[in-house]
């Protein structure tokens, strides 16, 4: 147990961190009013390295897909996260997450397929915007057993972590400003505070960038019970490209850092 727990915690929190970067694109928001709406663009895929205790712990691949003509309000993001190297030998993880949301970031549904060691689980969340409810269903895919069901109250337009942080990118608060975002994972709903901190230069495998650093307050029993701090660096330009994510956890787990390695557009 002592060997497995750190790796599992790290990868679960990497998944939360990846949520913060899933919707970044090169397209600029061209006006103040447009900064609350997602612009049209082609497919975008980004790949990040996940570092833990000075070694590579995993890889995160993020794909953003704009709506088809037949479904103009359905945007989709897909996240694939897997462990690599020594961490994979300790605790193998291969998780896939997807979410659907509209042009103003209101989530409609999400789905997680989690493969962690011998565990296989599926978690589906449906956000019913009209009655202000979110419904969750979690299954054990090994024996097709229902593990958990619940329904909670949520705001009329709520984001999962992915869409909520995409909205942060669209809002682009300046250093010294604070914003509040309505966030839910289907288990809990919260108004999450995000502080814009300061401008910094960040170096990643994809290059050196001028950025703005933000702190998102999702841990410490806001959305997640675990203690920790979560930071994201967005480029200080029209792209607002997330180039680095860092989660600071208690000393017995350590710090997780995601760095942009490459970006592909089609």
DRENZA-852649 format. One record per residue (C-alpha): residue number from 1; x, y, z. Coordinates in pm, 1 decimal. Layout:
BEGIN
{loza NUM,{X,Y,Z}}
...
***
This chain:
BEGIN
{loza 1,{0.0,0.0,0.0}}
{loza 2,{279.9,241.4,84.4}}
{loza 3,{433.7,185.6,-258.1}}
{loza 4,{116.0,220.5,-460.6}}
{loza 5,{-56.5,512.7,-292.9}}
{loza 6,{182.0,795.0,-400.2}}
{loza 7,{164.0,691.7,-765.0}}
{loza 8,{-213.6,666.2,-762.9}}
{loza 9,{-252.6,1005.6,-595.5}}
{loza 10,{-12.5,1167.2,-840.7}}
{loza 11,{-191.5,1038.5,-1148.9}}
{loza 12,{-536.7,1121.7,-1017.1}}
{loza 13,{-422.1,1477.3,-953.1}}
{loza 14,{-247.7,1497.3,-1290.6}}
{loza 15,{-587.7,1421.9,-1441.6}}
{loza 16,{-734.6,1716.2,-1252.8}}
{loza 17,{-449.7,1935.7,-1372.3}}
{loza 18,{-496.8,1827.0,-1730.8}}
{loza 19,{-852.9,1944.2,-1704.1}}
{loza 20,{-722.0,2296.6,-1685.9}}
{loza 21,{-559.6,2284.8,-2028.0}}
{loza 22,{-793.3,2077.6,-2239.9}}
{loza 23,{-950.2,2352.2,-2449.9}}
{loza 24,{-660.1,2580.9,-2537.6}}
{loza 25,{-634.2,2684.2,-2903.4}}
{loza 26,{-437.1,2930.2,-3114.1}}
{loza 27,{-745.3,3132.2,-3214.5}}
{loza 28,{-774.4,3478.8,-3061.2}}
{loza 29,{-1084.5,3621.4,-2897.2}}
{loza 30,{-1141.0,3936.8,-3097.4}}
{loza 31,{-1362.9,4145.2,-2867.1}}
{loza 32,{-1461.7,4183.8,-2504.5}}
{loza 33,{-1800.8,4023.2,-2563.9}}
{loza 34,{-1642.8,3734.9,-2756.8}}
{loza 35,{-1437.7,3648.8,-2449.3}}
{loza 36,{-1733.7,3461.6,-2303.9}}
{loza 37,{-1788.6,3246.8,-2615.0}}
{loza 38,{-1567.4,2980.4,-2773.5}}
{loza 39,{-1446.8,3070.2,-3126.2}}
{loza 40,{-1479.2,2829.2,-3417.2}}
{loza 41,{-1159.7,2645.5,-3508.7}}
{loza 42,{-1024.1,2315.4,-3632.6}}
{loza 43,{-922.4,2018.8,-3421.3}}
{loza 44,{-649.2,2084.7,-3165.4}}
{loza 45,{-432.7,1821.5,-2995.2}}
{loza 46,{-174.1,1896.7,-2728.0}}
{loza 47,{66.3,1663.8,-2551.5}}
{loza 48,{215.3,1719.8,-2206.0}}
{loza 49,{478.9,1542.9,-2001.4}}
{loza 50,{393.4,1479.3,-1635.1}}
{loza 51,{694.1,1505.1,-1402.9}}
{loza 52,{699.4,1381.7,-1042.0}}
{loza 53,{999.5,1365.7,-809.0}}
{loza 54,{1238.5,1465.0,-1090.3}}
{loza 55,{1125.1,1182.2,-1318.5}}
{loza 56,{866.5,1142.4,-1591.1}}
{loza 57,{548.9,996.1,-1442.1}}
{loza 58,{317.1,998.8,-1741.2}}
{loza 59,{185.8,1159.0,-2059.4}}
{loza 60,{-135.6,1351.3,-2120.1}}
{loza 61,{-281.9,1389.2,-2468.7}}
{loza 62,{-564.2,1639.8,-2511.5}}
{loza 63,{-790.1,1668.6,-2816.2}}
{loza 64,{-1038.3,1950.0,-2875.8}}
{loza 65,{-1310.8,1903.7,-3139.4}}
{loza 66,{-1546.9,2183.0,-3255.4}}
{loza 67,{-1911.5,2097.9,-3326.9}}
{loza 68,{-2026.0,1934.2,-3648.6}}
{loza 69,{-2275.7,2125.5,-3862.8}}
{loza 70,{-2554.1,1897.7,-3743.4}}
{loza 71,{-2488.4,1982.5,-3377.3}}
{loza 72,{-2379.8,2347.9,-3359.0}}
{loza 73,{-2387.7,2363.3,-2976.8}}
{loza 74,{-2194.5,2041.1,-2907.0}}
{loza 75,{-1824.7,2091.0,-2839.3}}
{loza 76,{-1613.4,1796.6,-2723.7}}
{loza 77,{-1283.6,1751.9,-2546.0}}
{loza 78,{-1103.8,1420.6,-2496.5}}
{loza 79,{-822.7,1353.1,-2252.2}}
{loza 80,{-603.5,1041.7,-2256.8}}
{loza 81,{-367.6,1001.5,-1961.7}}
{loza 82,{-126.6,714.4,-1902.1}}
{loza 83,{167.8,638.3,-1674.7}}
{loza 84,{516.5,573.9,-1810.8}}
{loza 85,{849.7,435.3,-1692.3}}
{loza 86,{908.3,359.1,-1325.4}}
{loza 87,{570.6,498.1,-1213.6}}
{loza 88,{392.8,266.8,-1457.7}}
{loza 89,{568.2,-30.1,-1296.6}}
{loza 90,{449.0,84.0,-954.0}}
{loza 91,{91.8,154.8,-1058.9}}
{loza 92,{-24.0,134.8,-1420.5}}
{loza 93,{-285.6,390.6,-1523.4}}
{loza 94,{-461.1,434.7,-1858.7}}
{loza 95,{-751.6,680.5,-1818.1}}
{loza 96,{-975.0,841.2,-2079.3}}
{loza 97,{-1209.5,1132.1,-2013.1}}
{loza 98,{-1447.3,1318.3,-2244.7}}
{loza 99,{-1695.4,1603.1,-2198.2}}
{loza 100,{-1962.3,1774.9,-2409.0}}
{loza 101,{-2046.1,2142.5,-2358.5}}
{loza 102,{-2195.6,2436.1,-2548.4}}
{loza 103,{-2053.7,2759.7,-2686.3}}
{loza 104,{-2082.8,2938.9,-2350.1}}
{loza 105,{-1915.5,2653.7,-2155.7}}
{loza 106,{-2229.7,2493.8,-2004.8}}
{loza 107,{-2155.3,2122.1,-1967.9}}
{loza 108,{-2412.9,1863.7,-2077.3}}
{loza 109,{-2235.8,1533.9,-2000.6}}
{loza 110,{-1901.5,1374.6,-1916.5}}
{loza 111,{-1761.8,1020.2,-1920.2}}
{loza 112,{-1455.9,871.2,-1754.7}}
{loza 113,{-1309.1,529.1,-1837.2}}
{loza 114,{-1053.2,450.2,-1568.1}}
{loza 115,{-807.3,163.3,-1593.9}}
{loza 116,{-588.1,163.7,-1283.7}}
{loza 117,{-392.6,-152.9,-1202.9}}
{loza 118,{-660.9,-425.7,-1202.7}}
{loza 119,{-951.2,-182.9,-1163.2}}
{loza 120,{-1179.1,-91.9,-1454.7}}
{loza 121,{-1442.3,173.9,-1387.5}}
{loza 122,{-1679.5,395.0,-1583.7}}
{loza 123,{-1822.2,717.1,-1443.8}}
{loza 124,{-2092.4,907.3,-1633.5}}
{loza 125,{-2232.3,1246.4,-1533.4}}
{loza 126,{-2534.3,1414.9,-1690.2}}
{loza 127,{-2585.5,1785.7,-1626.1}}
{loza 128,{-2957.7,1867.5,-1657.9}}
{loza 129,{-2943.4,2242.1,-1696.8}}
{loza 130,{-3317.0,2320.5,-1680.5}}
{loza 131,{-3392.8,2166.4,-1338.7}}
{loza 132,{-3045.1,2249.0,-1206.5}}
{loza 133,{-2942.5,1890.0,-1133.4}}
{loza 134,{-2641.2,1671.0,-1203.1}}
{loza 135,{-2674.4,1290.6,-1205.1}}
{loza 136,{-2381.2,1051.5,-1159.0}}
{loza 137,{-2353.8,679.6,-1231.8}}
{loza 138,{-2035.9,483.3,-1152.5}}
{loza 139,{-1986.4,120.1,-1260.7}}
{loza 140,{-1729.6,-151.8,-1204.0}}
{loza 141,{-1659.2,-276.3,-1557.5}}
{loza 142,{-1498.9,-599.2,-1433.4}}
{loza 143,{-1827.6,-738.2,-1297.3}}
{loza 144,{-2077.3,-479.0,-1430.7}}
{loza 145,{-2171.3,-377.8,-1076.9}}
{loza 146,{-2314.8,-33.3,-997.9}}
{loza 147,{-2080.8,126.7,-744.4}}
{loza 148,{-2246.3,463.3,-692.5}}
{loza 149,{-2542.1,674.8,-801.5}}
{loza 150,{-2628.7,1023.6,-687.0}}
{loza 151,{-2802.6,1345.7,-785.1}}
{loza 152,{-2696.7,1689.0,-666.4}}
{loza 153,{-2812.7,2047.8,-713.7}}
{loza 154,{-2607.4,2259.5,-956.0}}
{loza 155,{-2644.4,2610.3,-1105.2}}
{loza 156,{-2849.7,2641.5,-1428.4}}
{loza 157,{-2525.3,2668.5,-1630.0}}
{loza 158,{-2245.5,2472.4,-1466.3}}
{loza 159,{-1907.3,2362.8,-1597.7}}
{loza 160,{-1707.7,2054.0,-1530.2}}
{loza 161,{-1344.1,2134.4,-1450.3}}
{loza 162,{-1253.1,2125.1,-1819.0}}
{loza 163,{-1514.1,2368.8,-1944.4}}
{loza 164,{-1473.6,2588.2,-1637.7}}
{loza 165,{-1105.5,2642.6,-1693.6}}
{loza 166,{-1166.8,2692.9,-2064.5}}
{loza 167,{-1392.9,2975.3,-1957.7}}
{loza 168,{-1108.0,3115.2,-1748.6}}
{loza 169,{-893.2,3126.4,-2060.0}}
{loza 170,{-1166.2,3310.6,-2244.8}}
{loza 171,{-1209.9,3563.4,-1962.6}}
{loza 172,{-833.8,3634.1,-1947.2}}
{loza 173,{-816.5,3810.2,-1607.2}}
{loza 174,{-515.2,4035.6,-1555.7}}
{loza 175,{-270.4,3998.3,-1262.5}}
{loza 176,{-437.1,4117.6,-943.6}}
{loza 177,{-787.1,4016.5,-1056.7}}
{loza 178,{-1002.3,3731.1,-918.6}}
{loza 179,{-1288.3,3539.9,-1082.9}}
{loza 180,{-1540.2,3281.0,-956.4}}
{loza 181,{-1643.5,2978.5,-1166.3}}
{loza 182,{-1939.4,2739.6,-1105.0}}
{loza 183,{-1779.4,2392.3,-1114.2}}
{loza 184,{-1914.9,2040.0,-1060.9}}
{loza 185,{-1777.4,1687.3,-1101.3}}
{loza 186,{-2115.8,1522.5,-1040.9}}
{loza 187,{-2026.3,1449.6,-678.7}}
{loza 188,{-2000.7,1805.2,-554.2}}
{loza 189,{-2078.3,2155.8,-678.4}}
{loza 190,{-1874.0,2461.8,-583.9}}
{loza 191,{-1796.2,2819.4,-676.7}}
{loza 192,{-1423.1,2798.0,-741.9}}
{loza 193,{-1200.9,3103.0,-701.6}}
{loza 194,{-918.4,3169.3,-947.1}}
{loza 195,{-655.0,3437.6,-880.3}}
{loza 196,{-443.3,3593.6,-1153.7}}
{loza 197,{-100.8,3625.8,-989.5}}
{loza 198,{187.2,3759.8,-1200.1}}
{loza 199,{367.7,3752.2,-1532.9}}
{loza 200,{650.9,3499.9,-1566.9}}
{loza 201,{883.0,3351.1,-1829.4}}
{loza 202,{837.4,2973.1,-1859.7}}
{loza 203,{1057.8,2724.7,-2046.0}}
{loza 204,{909.5,2393.3,-2168.6}}
{loza 205,{1008.9,2132.2,-2430.8}}
{loza 206,{784.4,2323.4,-2673.4}}
{loza 207,{975.4,2649.8,-2624.6}}
{loza 208,{1011.7,2955.6,-2399.3}}
{loza 209,{698.3,3159.6,-2332.9}}
{loza 210,{588.9,3483.6,-2167.4}}
{loza 211,{299.9,3385.7,-1942.6}}
{loza 212,{52.5,3485.2,-1671.4}}
{loza 213,{42.8,3253.0,-1368.5}}
{loza 214,{-294.2,3165.8,-1210.6}}
{loza 215,{-390.1,2979.1,-895.5}}
{loza 216,{-714.6,2779.0,-902.8}}
{loza 217,{-866.7,2690.8,-565.4}}
{loza 218,{-1010.9,2343.8,-633.0}}
{loza 219,{-843.9,2153.0,-349.2}}
{loza 220,{-868.3,2184.6,30.7}}
{loza 221,{-1233.0,2069.8,31.7}}
{loza 222,{-1352.9,2314.7,-235.0}}
{loza 223,{-1417.2,2056.9,-509.1}}
{loza 224,{-1157.6,1798.4,-401.8}}
{loza 225,{-1099.9,1708.2,-36.5}}
{loza 226,{-723.3,1659.7,-71.4}}
{loza 227,{-493.5,1938.8,44.3}}
{loza 228,{-295.3,2104.9,-231.3}}
{loza 229,{-236.9,2406.5,-453.0}}
{loza 230,{-294.6,2418.9,-827.4}}
{loza 231,{-123.4,2662.9,-1065.8}}
{loza 232,{-151.4,2714.5,-1441.0}}
{loza 233,{60.3,2928.1,-1674.7}}
{loza 234,{-115.3,3073.1,-1983.9}}
{loza 235,{75.9,3255.9,-2256.1}}
{loza 236,{48.0,3632.5,-2230.8}}
{loza 237,{-82.0,3677.8,-2584.9}}
{loza 238,{-396.4,3623.4,-2790.8}}
{loza 239,{-351.6,3243.7,-2794.7}}
{loza 240,{-373.7,3207.2,-2414.2}}
{loza 241,{-195.3,2874.5,-2461.1}}
{loza 242,{-150.9,2668.8,-2140.8}}
{loza 243,{216.0,2576.6,-2132.0}}
{loza 244,{266.8,2458.8,-1774.2}}
{loza 245,{59.4,2317.6,-1484.7}}
{loza 246,{184.9,2252.0,-1133.1}}
{loza 247,{20.1,2081.4,-834.7}}
{loza 248,{187.0,2125.4,-496.4}}
{loza 249,{90.0,1847.0,-257.3}}
{loza 250,{192.2,1747.3,97.8}}
{loza 251,{559.6,1647.6,126.5}}
{loza 252,{486.0,1273.8,137.2}}
{loza 253,{340.8,1294.3,-216.6}}
{loza 254,{534.2,1583.7,-369.3}}
{loza 255,{485.9,1815.9,-665.6}}
{loza 256,{348.7,1725.1,-1008.6}}
{loza 257,{438.7,1942.0,-1309.4}}
{loza 258,{294.9,1918.4,-1659.5}}
{loza 259,{489.8,2081.6,-1942.1}}
{loza 260,{378.5,2132.1,-2299.5}}
{loza 261,{574.6,1916.5,-2543.1}}
{loza 262,{389.9,1974.3,-2869.1}}
{loza 263,{70.7,2108.9,-3023.7}}
{loza 264,{-98.1,1995.4,-3345.5}}
{loza 265,{-383.4,2162.9,-3533.7}}
{loza 266,{-586.6,2037.9,-3828.1}}
***
